[in-house]
Amino acid sequence: MAFQGKKLINNPNDVVTEFIEGLVETYPGLQYLDGFPEVKVVIRADVSDATYDKVSVISGGGSGHEPAHAGFVGEGMLTASICGDVFTSPPVDSILAGIRAVTGPMGCLLIIMNYTGDRLNFGLAAEQARSEGYKIETVIVGDDCALPPPRGIAGRRGLAGTILVNKVAGAAAAAGLSLADVASEAKRASETVGTMGVALSVCTLPGQVTSDRLGPGKMELGLGIHGEPGAAVADLQPVDVVVSHALKQILSPETNYVPITRGSRVVLMINGLGATPVMELMISAGKTVPKLQLEFGLAVERVYTGSFMTSLDMAGFSVSIMKADQTLLQRLDAPTKAPQWPVGSAGNRPPAKIPVPLPPSRMTKSEESLSRPLQLSEQGRILEVAIEAAANVVMDMRDSLNDWDSKVGDGDCGSTMYRGATAILDDMKKYYPLNDAAETVNEIGSSVRRAMGGTSGVLYNIFCKAAYARLKANSDSTVTAKQWAEALEAAISAVSKYGGASAGYRTLLDALIPALAVLKERLTAGGDSSTAFVLSSEAALAGAESTKDMQAQAGRSSYVSAGILATVPDPGAMAAAAWYRAAALAVKDKYQTS
């Protein structure tokens, strides 16, 4: 069902002029011609027709594709941008006004996207300007590779590849080249770029209803940037599949859209169409580069990822590939003050990844000290069964923890704890030095930090580091029950210090603080230490259950109403009580059977 699109606008008829006003207020290097609403032209603030001694480069077209083209006005790129109404070619008088405002004796290059209205209006403006004595050249960009090679006069549509052509031309003009040479470089660039777009939704024009043409679970291949239908509608696929389809279409030897063959150097542009998150664009870029390298044998010299030429609020992206040589790369790398050209994309590409640096303590320890001992001591065997029991019970609780957390948090407590427990079990088999209790606790912290992430991962890493420091202070290799209690106390203090929580805050500390109190009391009274740990684990479980009656004062639960909190215990406290109790029972059982 169609519905009115939501827009942060005033009068739909004023969106372009109000956009220009905001753009110029934001970037002091830009101005606009005082001819609203008929003339909508953005120009460089440092250029005037009388004094400008370089070739002017002008592009433009219908609005709704921002930041194109006005966001690319600046030294080293466009000298002016001519803005039409939304998805409407700018009128001839507006184009002429832009030419007159910025064109000096070196002349002006008009870069025109291949749409009938743009070709006609820019072409007529070029002829009129020539009749007024201006030196004018034109380059038409048609980089669309979605549709079969045209047989009529329409030709391939101009898409995001135009932005790369604008940059090449602007850099050539800034270098002082003649009008003929600037036009020649722009034309060559336009002939070596191909683009394929994929849309997940159609766009909504200001003041109009949102179309439901593209249903749920569907995507459109080759959708135009004005919302016109594409080449085909297909079921939504993983981005790997979508990228592969786009690359095959652009680089097809049958259609020969671009003169790119195995061994060519290329630049890649991943362009968001307006409503695609940066995360998804970066995922697309990350999947496209290796495909170009491995499947097509191309050397990817530059990658530009972002929203360059959009279609209002359309979800989707386009892939542009341009054949590169050293001159073109120099033009793309040349400095520009155009506010929307990506910073940080110039230069040769270093390796994408480097090794993770090890902490000094890991670097100075021998390989033997960070590996599982061939023979476990009595303490090592007890530590092993305690760790296994604690990790396994956490893994078994994943669904329960997630269910509780879905009511009072973000629903992933169980999954986060599961990742940590899995990593601990895997790492213990490989390199936990189980005969050294302090170092084993330290390694548990490292496993947790690597695998868990989020607040829980940090808190448990702090917990382990503090316990490790306390255990390491002991000179004896065998850790007593009293020393374990001291380590637990140091860990609780550290979590409270850095996490900001204490007893009654509805956190994991509400399980561990009661456990510590009972443990210290029982150990002081004397008797069997394993029994003291089991009794303290009962206090941990009771403390965790009591969190139902607490008002959260830390974490995401602090935003949840008391009525909802009263229905479930704190999942972090329940997880802590569970692993503590499982470890205590496993240790007692080990003592009884040994």
C-alpha positions in Angstrom: 0.0 0.0 0.0 1.3 3.4 -0.9 1.8 6.0 1.9 3.0 9.6 2.3 6.7 9.7 2.5 8.2 11.2 5.6 10.6 14.1 4.9 12.3 16.8 6.9 11.2 19.6 4.6 9.0 22.6 4.3 7.3 23.3 1.0 8.2 20.5 -1.4 8.6 23.1 -4.1 11.4 24.8 -2.1 13.6 21.8 -1.4 16.3 22.6 -3.9 16.8 26.3 -3.0 16.7 25.5 0.7 19.3 22.7 0.1 21.6 25.2 -1.7 21.2 27.7 1.2 22.2 25.1 3.7 25.1 23.9 1.6 26.5 27.4 1.3 26.1 28.1 5.0 28.0 24.9 5.8 30.9 25.4 3.4 32.4 28.9 3.2 34.2 28.1 -0.1 30.9 28.0 -1.9 28.4 30.7 -3.1 25.2 30.7 -5.1 23.9 33.0 -7.7 21.1 35.3 -6.5 18.5 34.1 -9.0 16.2 31.8 -7.1 14.0 30.1 -7.9 14.7 30.1 -11.7 18.5 30.1 -11.4 19.9 27.6 -9.0 23.7 27.6 -9.4 26.4 26.9 -6.9 29.9 28.3 -7.7 33.3 28.5 -6.1 33.6 31.6 -3.9 37.1 32.3 -5.1 36.3 32.4 -8.8 35.0 35.2 -11.0 34.7 35.3 -14.8 37.0 38.3 -15.1 40.0 37.0 -13.3 39.9 33.2 -13.5 42.9 32.0 -15.5 42.1 28.3 -15.7 39.6 26.2 -17.5 36.2 26.2 -15.8 34.6 22.8 -15.3 30.8 22.8 -14.9 28.4 19.9 -14.4 24.9 19.5 -13.1 21.5 18.1 -13.7 18.3 17.4 -11.8 18.5 17.6 -8.1 17.8 14.7 -5.7 21.2 13.1 -6.3 23.1 15.0 -3.5 25.9 15.4 -2.9 26.1 15.4 -6.7 26.9 17.7 -8.1 26.9 20.8 -5.9 28.9 19.0 -3.2 31.8 18.5 -5.6 32.2 22.2 -6.3 35.6 23.4 -5.1 39.2 24.0 -6.2 40.5 20.9 -8.0 37.1 19.7 -9.1 34.0 21.6 -10.3 34.0 25.3 -10.8 30.1 25.4 -10.7 27.2 23.1 -10.4 23.8 23.8 -12.2 20.9 22.5 -10.2 17.6 21.6 -11.7 14.4 20.8 -9.8 14.2 17.3 -8.4 14.9 14.8 -11.2 14.4 17.6 -13.8 17.1 18.9 -16.1 18.1 22.6 -15.3 16.8 25.2 -17.7 19.1 26.7 -20.4 19.1 30.2 -18.7 20.4 28.7 -15.5 23.2 26.9 -17.3 24.1 30.0 -19.1 24.2 32.0 -15.9 26.7 29.5 -14.5 28.9 29.7 -17.6 28.9 33.5 -17.5 29.7 33.5 -13.7 32.8 31.5 -13.8 34.2 31.3 -17.3 37.4 33.2 -18.1 39.6 33.4 -21.2 40.7 29.8 -20.9 37.1 28.6 -21.6 34.7 26.1 -20.0 34.1 22.4 -20.1 30.5 21.2 -19.6 30.3 17.6 -18.3 26.8 16.3 -19.2 25.2 13.2 -18.0 23.6 11.2 -20.8 19.9 12.0 -20.3 17.8 13.6 -23.1 16.9 16.7 -21.2 20.4 17.3 -20.0 21.9 16.9 -23.5 19.4 19.2 -25.0 19.5 22.0 -22.3 23.3 21.9 -21.8 23.8 21.6 -25.6 21.6 24.7 -26.3 23.4 26.6 -23.5 26.8 25.7 -25.0 25.7 27.0 -28.4 24.4 30.2 -26.9 27.6 30.7 -24.9 29.7 30.2 -28.0 27.7 32.8 -29.8 28.6 35.2 -26.9 32.3 34.5 -27.4 32.9 31.9 -24.8 35.2 28.9 -25.5 33.0 25.9 -24.8 33.7 22.1 -25.0 31.3 19.3 -23.9 31.8 15.7 -22.7 28.8 13.4 -22.3 29.1 10.6 -19.8 27.1 7.4 -20.2 28.5 4.8 -17.9 25.4 2.6 -17.3 26.1 -1.1 -17.9 22.7 -2.5 -16.7 20.8 -2.5 -19.9 21.6 -4.1 -23.3 23.7 -1.9 -25.7 21.2 0.6 -27.0 20.1 0.6 -30.6 18.5 4.0 -30.7 19.7 7.5 -29.9 19.2 7.4 -26.2 22.5 5.7 -25.3 23.7 4.6 -21.9 22.5 6.6 -18.9 24.9 8.8 -16.9 25.5 7.4 -13.4 28.0 7.7 -10.5 30.9 7.2 -12.8 30.4 10.9 -13.7 31.8 11.8 -10.3 35.2 10.3 -11.3 35.1 12.1 -14.6 34.4 15.4 -12.8 37.5 14.8 -10.6 39.7 14.0 -13.5 38.6 17.1 -15.4 38.8 19.3 -12.4 42.4 18.2 -11.5 43.5 18.6 -15.2 42.0 22.2 -15.2 43.7 23.0 -11.9 47.0 21.8 -13.4 46.7 24.6 -16.0 45.9 22.4 -19.0 44.2 23.9 -22.1 40.5 23.5 -22.7 41.2 21.0 -25.4 43.4 18.9 -23.2 41.0 19.1 -20.2 38.2 17.9 -22.5 40.4 15.2 -23.9 41.2 13.8 -20.5 37.6 13.9 -19.4 36.4 12.2 -22.6 39.0 9.5 -22.2 37.9 8.9 -18.6 34.2 8.8 -19.6 35.0 6.1 -22.1 36.7 3.8 -19.6 34.1 3.7 -16.7 31.2 1.4 -16.2 28.5 1.4 -13.5 25.8 -1.0 -12.4 23.2 -0.2 -9.8 21.2 -2.4 -7.4 18.2 -1.0 -5.5 16.5 -2.5 -2.4 13.7 0.1 -2.5 12.4 2.9 -4.7 12.8 6.5 -3.8 10.1 8.9 -2.6 9.9 12.4 -4.2 9.2 15.3 -1.8 5.5 15.7 -1.2 4.6 12.5 -3.0 3.6 9.0 -1.8 6.1 6.2 -1.5 5.7 3.6 -4.2 5.3 0.0 -3.3 6.4 -1.2 -6.7 9.4 -3.1 -5.2 7.9 -5.6 -2.7 9.5 -7.1 0.4 12.3 -9.5 -0.2 13.0 -8.1 -3.7 15.7 -6.1 -5.3 15.9 -4.4 -8.6 19.0 -4.8 -10.8 20.0 -1.8 -12.9 17.4 0.6 -11.4 18.0 4.1 -12.6 18.8 7.0 -10.3 15.4 8.6 -11.0 13.5 5.6 -9.8 12.9 4.3 -13.3 12.6 0.5 -13.6 15.7 -1.5 -13.9 16.7 -4.5 -16.0 15.2 -7.1 -13.7 13.6 -7.7 -10.4 15.0 -10.6 -8.4 14.9 -12.1 -4.9 17.2 -10.4 -2.4 20.5 -12.1 -2.3 23.6 -11.9 -0.1 26.0 -9.1 -1.0 28.5 -11.5 -2.4 26.1 -12.6 -5.0 24.9 -9.1 -5.8 28.5 -7.9 -6.2 29.4 -10.8 -8.5 26.4 -10.0 -10.7 27.3 -6.4 -11.0 30.9 -7.1 -11.8 30.0 -9.6 -14.5 27.7 -7.1 -16.0 30.2 -4.3 -16.1 33.1 -6.4 -17.3 31.3 -8.6 -19.7 33.4 -9.2 -22.9 30.2 -9.7 -24.9 28.9 -6.2 -24.3 32.4 -4.7 -24.1 31.0 -1.7 -22.1 34.5 -0.8 -20.8 38.0 -1.6 -22.3 39.1 -3.5 -19.2 40.8 -6.8 -19.5 42.7 -9.1 -17.2 45.8 -7.4 -16.0 44.3 -3.9 -16.2 44.7 -1.3 -13.4 41.3 0.0 -12.2 39.7 2.2 -9.6 36.5 1.2 -7.8 33.7 3.3 -6.5 31.0 1.9 -4.2 28.2 4.5 -4.2 25.3 4.6 -1.8 22.0 5.5 -3.3 20.7 7.5 -0.3 19.5 5.2 2.4 22.2 2.6 2.6 24.2 2.6 5.9 28.0 3.1 5.7 28.4 -0.3 7.2 26.7 -2.0 4.2 28.7 0.1 1.7 31.9 -0.9 3.4 30.9 -4.6 3.4 30.2 -4.2 -0.3 33.6 -2.6 -0.9 35.3 -5.3 1.1 33.7 -8.1 -1.0 34.2 -6.3 -4.3 38.0 -5.7 -4.1 39.1 -9.4 -3.8 36.6 -10.4 -6.5 38.2 -7.9 -8.9 41.6 -9.1 -8.0 41.1 -12.9 -7.9 38.3 -13.5 -10.3 39.0 -10.9 -12.9 42.8 -10.5 -12.5 42.6 -6.7 -12.1 44.9 -4.5 -10.0 42.7 -2.3 -7.8 44.6 1.0 -7.3 42.0 3.1 -5.5 38.7 2.5 -3.7 36.1 5.2 -3.1 33.3 4.2 -0.8 30.4 6.5 0.2 27.4 8.3 -1.1 28.4 10.3 -4.1 25.4 10.3 -6.4 22.2 9.3 -4.7 18.5 8.9 -5.6 16.9 10.7 -2.6 16.1 8.0 -0.1 16.6 5.0 -2.2 18.2 2.0 -0.5 20.9 0.3 -2.6 24.2 0.9 -4.1 26.1 1.1 -7.4 29.5 -0.2 -8.5 31.6 1.8 -10.8 34.9 0.5 -12.3 37.2 2.8 -14.2 40.3 1.8 -16.1 43.3 3.5 -14.7 46.8 4.6 -15.8 49.3 6.8 -14.0 48.0 10.0 -15.3 44.4 9.2 -14.3 45.6 8.2 -10.8 47.5 11.5 -10.5 44.3 13.4 -11.3 42.3 11.4 -8.8 44.9 11.9 -6.1 45.3 15.6 -6.8 44.2 17.8 -3.9 40.7 19.3 -4.0 38.7 21.5 -1.7 35.4 20.1 -3.0 33.6 19.3 0.3 32.2 15.9 -0.6 35.2 14.4 -2.3 36.5 11.6 0.0 39.5 12.5 2.1 42.1 9.7 2.7 41.5 7.7 -0.5 44.6 8.9 -2.4 47.9 7.1 -2.6 49.1 3.6 -3.1 47.4 0.8 -1.1 49.4 -0.8 1.7 48.5 -4.3 2.8 45.0 -4.4 4.2 45.9 -6.1 7.4 49.0 -6.4 9.7 49.6 -8.7 12.7 48.0 -7.9 16.0 50.8 -6.7 18.3 51.3 -8.8 21.4 51.4 -7.3 24.9 54.9 -7.1 26.3 54.1 -9.9 28.8 53.2 -12.3 26.0 56.3 -11.4 24.0 58.7 -12.1 26.9 57.1 -15.4 27.9 58.5 -18.6 26.5 56.5 -20.8 24.1 56.5 -23.5 26.8 55.0 -21.2 29.5 52.1 -20.4 27.2 51.2 -23.9 26.2 49.2 -26.7 27.9 51.5 -28.7 30.1 52.1 -32.3 29.0 51.6 -33.4 32.6 49.1 -31.7 34.8 49.7 -31.3 38.5 47.0 -31.9 41.1 46.2 -28.2 41.0 46.2 -28.2 37.2 43.7 -31.0 37.1 41.4 -29.3 39.6 41.6 -26.0 37.7 40.8 -27.9 34.4 37.6 -29.5 35.7 36.5 -26.2 37.3 37.0 -24.3 34.1 35.2 -26.9 32.0 32.3 -27.1 34.3 31.9 -23.3 34.5 32.2 -22.9 30.7 29.8 -25.7 29.9 27.0 -24.5 32.2 27.3 -21.0 30.6 26.9 -22.5 27.2 23.9 -24.5 28.3 22.3 -21.3 29.6 22.6 -19.4 26.3 18.9 -19.4 25.4 17.7 -18.7 29.0 20.1 -15.8 29.3 19.1 -14.4 25.9 15.4 -14.7 26.9 15.9 -12.8 30.1 18.1 -10.2 28.4 15.5 -9.6 25.7 13.1 -8.4 28.4 15.6 -6.1 30.3 18.5 -5.5 27.9 19.5 -6.0 24.3 18.8 -9.7 24.1 22.4 -11.0 23.6 23.7 -11.8 27.0 23.5 -15.5 26.4 25.2 -15.3 23.0 27.9 -13.1 24.3 28.6 -15.4 27.3 28.5 -18.4 25.0 31.2 -16.9 22.8 33.4 -16.3 25.8 32.8 -19.9 27.1 33.5 -21.5 23.8 36.8 -19.5 23.4 37.9 -20.5 26.9 37.3 -24.2 26.2 39.1 -24.0 22.9 42.0 -22.0 24.2 42.4 -24.2 27.3 43.1 -27.3 25.1 45.8 -25.4 23.3 47.8 -23.2 25.6 46.4 -22.6 29.1 49.4 -23.2 31.5 47.1 -25.0 33.9 49.8 -25.8 36.4 50.2 -22.1 36.9 46.9 -20.8 38.3 47.8 -17.1 38.0 48.8 -17.3 34.3 45.8 -19.5 33.5 43.4 -16.8 35.0 45.3 -14.2 32.9 44.8 -16.3 29.7 41.1 -16.7 30.5 40.9 -12.9 30.5 42.7 -12.8 27.1 40.2 -15.3 25.7 37.3 -13.3 27.0 38.6 -10.0 25.7 39.1 -11.5 22.2 35.8 -13.4 22.0 33.1 -11.6 23.9 33.3 -7.9 23.2 30.8 -5.4 24.6 30.5 -4.4 28.2 30.4 -8.0 29.5 33.7 -8.8 27.8 35.4 -5.7 29.3 34.1 -6.4 32.8 35.2 -10.0 32.8 38.6 -9.1 31.4 39.0 -6.6 34.2 37.8 -9.3 36.7 40.5 -11.7 35.4 43.3 -9.2 35.3 42.7 -8.1 38.8 42.5 -11.7 40.1 45.7 -12.5 38.1 47.6 -9.6 39.7 46.6 -10.7 43.2 47.5 -14.3 42.5 50.8 -13.3 40.9 51.8 -11.5 44.1 51.9 -14.9 45.9 55.3 -16.5 45.8 54.0 -20.1 46.3 53.2 -22.1 43.2 50.2 -23.7 44.9 47.2 -21.4 45.5 45.4 -21.9 48.7 41.6 -21.4 49.2 42.3 -18.2 51.2 44.4 -16.9 48.2 41.6 -17.7 45.8 39.2 -15.7 48.1 41.6 -12.8 48.1 41.8 -12.9 44.3 38.0 -13.0 44.1 37.9 -10.0 46.4 40.4 -8.1 44.2 38.4 -8.9 41.1 35.1 -7.7 42.6 36.7 -4.5 43.7 38.2 -3.8 40.3 34.8 -4.5 38.5 33.1 -2.2 41.0 35.7 0.5 40.6 35.7 0.7 36.8 32.2 -0.4 36.1 30.7 1.9 38.8 28.3 -0.7 40.2 28.1 -2.1 43.8 25.7 -4.3 45.7 22.1 -3.7 44.9 22.7 -2.3 41.4 21.3 -5.4 39.7 24.5 -6.6 38.1 26.8 -9.6 38.3 28.2 -8.2 41.5 24.9 -9.1 43.2 25.9 -12.7 42.8 29.6 -12.4 43.5 29.5 -10.1 46.6 27.3 -12.5 48.7 29.5 -15.4 47.5 32.6 -13.7 48.7 31.1 -12.8 52.1 30.1 -16.4 52.8 33.4 -17.8 51.4 35.5 -15.5 53.7 33.2 -16.4 56.7 33.5 -20.2 56.1 37.2 -20.1 55.5 37.8 -18.1 58.7 35.7 -20.5 60.6 37.9 -23.4 59.4 36.7 -26.7 57.9 36.7 -28.1 54.4 37.6 -25.5 51.8 35.7 -27.1 49.0 32.6 -27.2 51.1 33.1 -23.4 51.8 33.1 -22.8 48.0 29.9 -24.8 47.5 28.1 -22.9 50.3 29.3 -19.6 48.9 28.0 -20.7 45.5 24.5 -21.1 47.1 24.8 -17.5 48.3 25.7 -16.5 44.7 22.6 -18.1 43.3 20.4 -16.5 46.0 21.9 -13.2 45.3 21.3 -13.5 41.6 17.7 -14.5 42.2 17.2 -11.5 44.5 17.9 -9.1 41.6 14.3 -9.5 40.6 13.5 -7.2 43.6 16.1 -4.6 42.6 15.8 -1.4 40.6 18.7 -1.4 38.0 21.2 1.4 38.4 23.7 0.3 35.8 23.7 -1.0 32.2 20.7 -1.0 29.7 18.4 -2.4 32.4 18.5 1.0 34.1 16.2 2.3 31.3 13.6 -0.4 31.9 10.6 0.0 34.1 10.4 -1.6 37.6 7.4 -3.6 36.6 9.3 -5.4 33.8 12.4 -5.8 35.9 10.4 -7.6 38.6 9.5 -10.4 36.1 13.1 -11.7 35.5 16.4 -11.8 37.3 19.4 -10.0 36.0 20.9 -12.2 33.3 24.5 -11.2 34.1 24.1 -12.1 37.7 22.5 -15.4 36.9 25.4 -16.2 34.5 27.9 -15.3 37.2 26.2 -17.4 39.8 25.9 -20.3 37.4 29.6 -20.5 36.5 30.7 -19.9 40.1 28.5 -22.7 41.4 29.4 -25.1 38.6 33.1 -24.6 39.3 32.6 -25.0 43.0 30.7 -28.3 42.6 33.2 -29.6 40.1 36.1 -28.9 42.5 34.3 -30.6 45.4 33.5 -33.6 43.3 37.2 -33.8 42.2 38.4 -33.7 45.8 35.9 -36.4 46.8 36.9 -38.8 44.0 40.7 -38.2 44.2 
